[in-house]
Amino acid sequence: MYAAFRSIGAYVPSRILTNAELEVMVDTSDEWITKRTGIKERHIAAEGETTSDMGVKAAELAIERSGLSKDAIDMIICATISPDYFCMPSTATIIATKLGLNKVMAFDISAACTGFVYALSIAKAFVESGMKKNVLVVGAERLSAITDYTDRGTCILFGDGAGAAIISQTDKQSEAIIDIHTGSDGAYADLLMTPNGGSGSVHDELDREAAGCFMKMKGNETFKVAVRTLTNDVVEILEQNNIPASAITHFVPHQANYRIIKAVGDALQLAEEQVVLTVEKYGNTSGASIPMAINDIYESGRLQEGDLMLLDAFGGGLTWGSALVPFSGKGIR
Ligand code: UT7
């Protein structure tokens, strides 16, 4: 049995936060943000709109596009660092219930911006072992709930949104997810962390800044480790699988910073059309960024059945991961 990447969906909240608006909130400029990150705008969830609400919308689209009946889903994994509740219940169980699936195995994983790649590796293992047939993998974030809008080092970067994919059993090797690499190094934990708290938690009445509920990042150090780690990781996964970079149809990196993506793309000598870029319009949506980017090329008609994707992520933990994934759904023309 093999695991195939069968379908994709995403959801983006309608409210847009522009660089011009951020200029009024903190000491920054559109020019600085654009030059240093490539970000022009990010989307922000509506009041009362939770991570699970966004995850459900992305999941419904992915299920519909898979052609499967909802009841065929037998496991749900949600990658998020901004869960509805601090400790429990998991956002995945809330998504399951909102989808009307009350008996499936459902759980969250916490691997920050690498969350979707980690969740994909878990889905692949369950499907290949025959334990599950159709796994719904959701990456959903309401990062605005854990962003300090007085800290110019982080608030210019992050946005909200969700993406979802269906990973299904197949007996066709040509459809199989080829390989997934994952790693972590907790020695760098302090580079990017949320000292406390969680979105939608009972701490809402607290001074969230004082309680350490917001993300803190040592941006420049994180940047350097990200470029080094991601470059090594993608070179290694391609070499180990004997696949030249030219065979990649779509390089879909975590959308943290245009300069990081460019450095890794240049190291692989990728052509511009191979590199998927959404950072300009969504900012950094952590665990949601890769499935949101895949959904973008799907909806624009660029993603077709048989296309080979190279996914690549890096985030708090520190964690990282890459994956070689053929698209096995029907593209839109
Ligand atoms: O998604 C998970 C992983 N996350 C990442 O991979 C993010 C990695 N880091 C980054 O993307 C970049 O490091 C940032 C975009 C966060 C910062 O860019 P940078 O080129 O590394 O800038 P820097 O932190 O070295 O700061 C350069 C200067 C500093 O001023 P001085 O000390 O040179 O006077 C900062 O205080 O830019 C200043 N600065 C800003 N200026 C205007 C920092 N943030 C801002 C800002 N607007 N928003």
Residues whose N, C-alpha, C, O or C-beta is under 5 A from the ligand:
A	BS01	UT7	D27 T28 S29 W32 R36 T37 C113 R152 G153 I156 G219 N220 T222 F223 A226 A256 N257 N284 F314 G315 G316
